[in-house]
């Protein structure tokens, strides 16, 4: 059994203080998403930027949940 795999693929119920951290990350990411929407021309690059921002939020939240 690999503890890292076990941890990465299990449900992590929110602990005290975690929901507020998730919300703070989402709010800052949303602020950046609106800036990207405003200043970047519609393009593949803009789409990739938004996708990567969503990915960053997901991994930041996973970091909080898993650790």
Secondary structure, 3 states (H helix, E strand, C coil): CCHHHHHHCCCCCCCCCHHHHHHHHHHHHHHHHHHHHHHCCCCHHHHHHHHHHHHHHHHHHHHHHHC
